[in-house]
Amino acid sequence: MYKLSVFLTFCLLTKLASAQSQLSFNSNSTELNQAFDWAKNKALSFAHDSSDPVGPWYEAALPNREAFCMRDVSHQAIGAQLLGLKKHNFNMFQKFAANISAEKDYCSYWEINRYNKPAPVDYENDNDFWYNLPANFDVIYNAWRLYRWTGDKRYIDKEEFKRFYQLSLNEYVDHWQLGADEITSRNRAMHSSEAKRFSSSRGIPTYNEGGRGETILGVDLSASLIAAYTSYSNMLGESGNEVEAKKYLQKAVYEKKFLEEFWWDKQRQQYRSIQYADKTFDYFMIGKDQAFLHYLLYFDVLADQTRIKDLIEAYRDNYDNLIVELKSYLPIIFYENGYTSLANKMIIDLCSPENKRRDYPENSFTIIEHITRGLMGIEADATQNSVSTLPGLAADSDWSELKNVPVLSDEISVRHDGISKTVFTNHSSSSLKWKAALPGKHAYFYLSGKKIKCKEVDDRGRIYSYILTDVKPGETVAISLRKI
């Protein structure tokens, strides 16, 4: 009887620790359906309830560490939101925000474990710990993205977050000399000591932890700083502080100028990715030394369409040789730039049992985001109380459907029939603005059978047409190129 009681208790605790989600996906691709189901179940298996001292959290680090890392959480957060892990996201982002301190040179904890402690594998004490410097900026960028998806104003208004943003974009930037005027002459070993456990790993100026020598700068550091300035400017604007918003936007513009002047090699017509102590650079490399130029696309800091296209094609031609962590950034980039078949194949491959590292938590969470934002083209914008859709299917004979998608305060469902019809259902208790888009140039859509004039957009080479319409609570509406 005792053994049975213990077993039942274990089963109950396991059930309580396993998160649930109503999000579901179906399409004409059996392999893609299977990939989504695997990713959903795997990601939810990493989610933990409030029974641990750290509160609700999900694994976002190397498998079996029972911890979450700043870079991984930032990248997994939208996938987690889509799976209903809103309280987990807020708790984890708040932990990072709360633990920034002058004693740690305005760093936070790079990795926090389930016991609400800095993970011992990366931390000895406040003077001796592992830290990648883009992390603060990545958290700011994704806090803004989470606000746009959820409408949760705590990401903007809560004092712990406001303090983190201010310290990160002022004291942190100055203390580590990360701004454009100082970054090329800074001392790589500042705030570290060779006598300590982590020595020069306390302040790695890039997410790239490999390379062929002593790394002194990474292009992702510049890209993440631009994204953070821009995101914080948007937050300030949303709070009505236009003067400060303009100030940080100008900082972003200044850093973009530096990025294009320092990281772009005019002679080779390529972006540099890493600078070494001997002042040499890496560019696009594959193999042991991975190309980290994808962060230029992830942080959305490029404007030149030719350069964007060349970079995407370089990843297209070499993606088989990339590590899982890097691959997990790419499918949505391919979807958004017309490589739907490749993106689908990549998702299927990432979820295949033949992928020996498919159980890395980042993989499963980001698959959910890639399908939602990439294939289905769903975006939420709390600043406008709107949701947009744009099908990313490969052919008009394809179809896909995503149900019970958490956006803003409730849920929606979306079905695409090829690239000529979309059905949208608002499950919420209030009206939503729907920006309904279809690829290509079109003069008119049919909105639930009624002919409506639409607008054309060239979004950095991605041409689509759209209409704006209000969708009432519980209402299902459709747009199409032909009268239904």
Residue pairs with C-beta under 8 A, 6 or more apart in sequence:
13 51
16 49
16 51
17 47
17 48
17 49
17 51
18 44
18 45
18 47
19 44
19 47
19 49
19 58
19 83
19 84
19 85
19 88
20 44
20 84
21 40
21 44
21 83
21 84
22 84
22 403
22 404
22 411
23 40
23 82
23 83
23 84
23 368
23 402
23 403
23 404
23 405
23 406
24 402
24 403
24 404
25 32
25 33
25 36
25 37
25 40
25 371
25 400
25 401
25 402
25 403
26 33
26 400
26 401
27 33
27 398
27 399
27 400
27 401
28 397
28 398
28 399
28 400
29 344
29 398
31 348
32 344
32 347
32 348
32 371
32 400
34 351
35 347
35 348
35 350
35 351
35 352
35 367
36 367
36 368
36 371
38 351
38 364
39 351
39 363
39 364
39 365
39 367
39 368
40 83
40 364
40 368
42 358
42 359
42 363
42 364
43 58
43 79
43 80
43 83
43 361
43 364
43 365
43 367
43 368
44 83
46 58
46 59
46 60
46 361
46 364
46 365
47 56
47 57
47 58
47 80
47 83
47 85
47 88
48 56
48 57
48 58
48 59
48 114
49 56
50 56
52 114
52 115
52 116
53 114
53 115
53 116
54 91
54 95
54 112
54 113
54 114
54 115
54 116
55 91
55 95
55 116
56 85
56 87
56 88
56 91
57 68
57 88
57 91
57 92
57 114
58 68
58 76
58 80
58 85
58 88
58 92
58 361
58 365
59 65
59 66
59 67
59 68
59 361
60 67
60 68
60 69
60 72
60 73
60 76
60 92
60 361
60 362
60 365
61 67
61 68
61 69
61 72
61 111
61 119
61 361
62 360
63 359
63 360
63 361
65 111
65 113
65 119
65 121
66 113
66 114
67 111
67 112
67 113
67 114
67 119
67 121
68 92
68 111
68 112
69 110
69 111
70 96
70 108
70 110
70 111
70 132
70 135
70 136
70 138
70 139
71 132
71 134
71 135
71 138
71 207
72 361
72 362
73 89
73 92
73 93
73 96
73 139
73 142
74 135
74 138
74 139
74 141
74 142
75 138
75 142
75 328
75 329
75 362
75 365
75 366
76 361
76 362
76 365
76 366
77 89
77 93
77 142
77 145
77 146
78 142
78 145
78 146
78 149
78 369
78 372
78 373
79 364
79 365
79 366
79 367
79 368
79 369
80 88
80 89
80 365
81 89
81 146
81 149
81 150
81 406
82 368
82 369
82 372
82 405
82 406
83 365
83 368
84 406
86 150
86 152
86 406
89 146
90 152
90 154
90 155
92 112
93 139
93 142
93 143
93 146
93 155
93 161
94 158
94 160
94 161
95 109
95 112
95 116
96 108
96 109
96 112
96 139
96 164
97 108
97 139
97 160
97 161
97 163
97 164
98 160
98 164
99 108
99 109
99 112
99 118
100 106
100 107
100 108
100 136
100 163
100 164
100 167
100 168
100 172
101 107
101 108
101 126
102 171
103 126
104 126
104 129
105 172
105 175
105 176
105 191
105 203
106 136
106 167
106 168
106 171
106 172
106 175
106 176
107 129
107 131
107 135
107 136
107 172
107 203
108 135
108 136
108 139
108 164
109 118
109 119
109 123
109 129
110 118
110 119
110 122
110 123
110 129
110 130
110 131
110 132
110 135
111 118
111 119
111 121
111 122
111 123
111 130
112 118
112 119
113 119
113 120
118 129
122 129
122 130
122 198
123 129
123 130
124 196
124 197
124 198
127 193
127 196
128 193
128 196
128 197
128 198
128 202
129 198
129 202
130 198
130 201
130 202
130 204
131 201
131 202
131 203
131 204
132 204
132 206
132 207
132 209
133 176
133 178
133 203
133 204
133 205
133 206
133 221
134 206
134 207
134 218
134 220
134 221
134 224
134 225
134 295
136 164
136 168
136 172
136 228
137 168
137 221
137 224
137 225
137 227
137 228
138 224
138 227
138 228
139 164
139 168
140 164
140 165
140 168
140 169
140 227
140 228
140 231
140 232
141 224
141 227
141 228
141 231
141 299
143 155
143 161
143 165
143 231
144 155
144 231
144 232
144 234
144 235
145 231
146 152
146 155
147 153
147 155
147 156
147 235
147 238
147 382
148 380
148 381
148 382
148 383
149 380
149 382
149 407
149 408
150 380
150 382
150 408
151 382
151 385
151 408
151 409
154 161
155 161
155 235
156 162
156 235
156 238
156 239
157 239
165 232
165 235
168 228
169 228
169 229
169 232
169 248
169 251
172 178
173 179
173 225
175 191
176 186
176 190
176 191
176 203
177 183
177 185
177 186
177 187
177 190
178 186
178 205
178 221
178 225
179 225
179 255
180 222
180 254
180 255
180 257
180 258
180 262
183 217
183 221
183 222
183 258
184 217
184 262
188 200
188 205
188 214
188 215
188 216
188 277
189 200
190 203
191 202
191 203
192 198
192 199
192 200
192 201
192 202
192 203
193 199
194 200
196 202
200 214
204 215
205 215
205 216
205 217
205 218
205 221
206 215
206 217
206 218
206 219
206 220
206 221
206 274
206 292
207 218
207 220
207 292
207 295
208 215
208 218
208 220
208 273
208 274
208 290
208 292
210 288
210 289
210 290
211 274
211 276
211 282
211 289
212 276
212 282
212 289
213 276
213 277
213 278
214 276
214 277
215 274
215 275
215 276
215 277
216 275
216 276
216 277
217 274
217 275
218 273
218 274
218 275
218 292
219 259
219 263
219 271
219 272
219 273
219 274
219 292
219 293
219 295
219 296
220 292
220 295
220 296
220 299
222 255
222 258
222 259
222 262
222 263
223 259
223 295
223 296
223 298
223 299
223 301
224 295
224 299
225 255
226 252
226 255
226 256
226 259
226 299
226 301
227 299
227 300
227 301
229 248
229 249
229 251
229 252
229 255
230 248
230 249
230 252
232 248
233 245
233 246
233 247
233 248
233 249
233 252
234 245
234 383
236 242
236 244
236 245
236 248
237 245
238 383
256 301
259 301
262 272
263 271
263 272
264 270
264 271
264 272
264 307
265 271
265 272
265 281
265 283
268 283
270 283
270 284
271 283
271 284
271 293
271 296
271 307
271 311
272 281
272 282
272 283
273 281
273 282
273 283
273 284
273 285
273 291
273 292
273 293
274 281
274 282
274 292
275 281
276 282
282 289
283 291
284 291
284 293
284 311
284 314
284 318
285 291
286 318
286 321
286 322
287 321
290 322
290 323
290 326
291 314
291 315
291 318
291 322
291 326
292 326
293 311
293 314
294 311
294 315
294 326
294 329
294 330
294 333
295 329
296 302
296 311
297 308
297 311
297 312
297 329
297 333
298 329
298 333
302 308
302 311
303 460
305 460
305 461
308 337
308 460
308 461
309 337
309 461
312 333
312 334
312 337
312 339
315 322
315 330
315 333
316 334
316 339
316 342
319 327
319 330
319 342
319 346
322 330
323 357
324 350
324 355
324 357
324 358
324 360
324 362
324 363
325 360
325 362
327 346
327 350
328 350
328 360
328 362
328 363
328 366
328 367
329 366
330 343
330 346
331 343
331 346
331 347
331 350
331 366
331 367
331 370
331 374
332 343
332 369
332 370
332 373
332 374
334 340
334 342
334 343
334 346
334 374
335 343
335 370
335 373
335 374
335 375
335 377
335 392
336 374
336 392
336 462
337 462
338 462
340 375
340 392
340 393
340 394
341 394
343 370
343 374
343 375
343 392
344 375
344 394
347 367
347 370
347 371
349 355
350 358
350 363
350 367
351 358
351 363
351 364
351 367
352 358
355 363
357 363
358 364
371 402
372 378
372 402
372 405
373 379
374 392
375 391
375 392
375 393
375 400
376 389
376 391
376 392
376 400
376 402
376 414
376 416
377 388
377 389
377 390
377 391
377 392
377 437
378 387
378 388
378 389
378 402
378 405
378 407
378 412
378 414
379 387
379 388
379 389
380 386
380 387
380 407
380 408
381 387
381 388
382 408
384 433
385 408
385 432
385 433
386 432
386 433
386 434
386 435
386 468
387 407
387 408
387 412
387 424
387 432
387 433
387 434
387 435
388 434
388 435
388 436
388 437
388 466
389 414
389 416
389 422
389 424
389 434
389 435
389 436
389 437
390 437
390 438
390 439
390 464
390 466
391 400
391 416
391 418
391 419
391 422
391 438
391 439
393 399
393 400
393 416
393 418
393 419
395 418
395 419
396 418
396 419
396 420
397 418
398 418
399 415
399 416
399 417
399 418
400 415
400 416
401 413
401 414
401 415
401 416
402 413
402 414
402 415
403 413
404 411
404 413
404 427
405 411
405 412
405 413
405 414
408 428
408 432
409 428
409 429
409 430
410 426
410 427
410 428
410 429
410 430
411 427
411 428
412 424
412 425
412 426
412 427
412 428
412 432
413 424
413 425
413 427
414 422
414 423
414 424
414 425
415 422
415 423
416 422
417 423
419 438
419 439
419 440
420 438
420 480
420 481
420 482
421 478
421 479
421 480
421 481
421 482
421 484
422 436
422 438
422 478
422 479
422 480
423 476
423 477
423 478
424 434
424 436
424 471
424 476
424 477
424 478
424 479
425 475
425 476
426 432
426 434
426 471
426 472
426 473
426 474
426 475
426 476
427 474
428 473
429 473
430 473
431 470
431 471
431 472
431 473
432 470
432 471
433 468
433 469
433 470
433 471
434 468
434 469
434 470
434 471
434 477
435 466
435 467
435 468
436 445
436 447
436 466
436 467
436 468
436 469
436 479
437 457
437 464
437 465
437 466
438 445
438 464
438 465
438 466
438 479
438 481
439 463
439 464
440 463
440 464
440 465
441 456
441 463
441 465
442 454
442 456
442 465
442 481
443 453
443 454
444 451
444 452
444 453
444 454
445 451
445 452
445 454
445 465
445 467
445 479
445 480
445 481
446 452
446 479
446 480
446 481
446 482
446 483
446 484
447 467
447 469
447 477
447 478
447 479
448 477
448 478
448 484
449 483
449 484
451 483
452 467
452 469
453 467
454 465
454 466
454 467
455 465
455 466
455 467
456 463
456 464
456 465
457 463
457 464
457 465
457 466
467 479
469 477
471 477
478 484
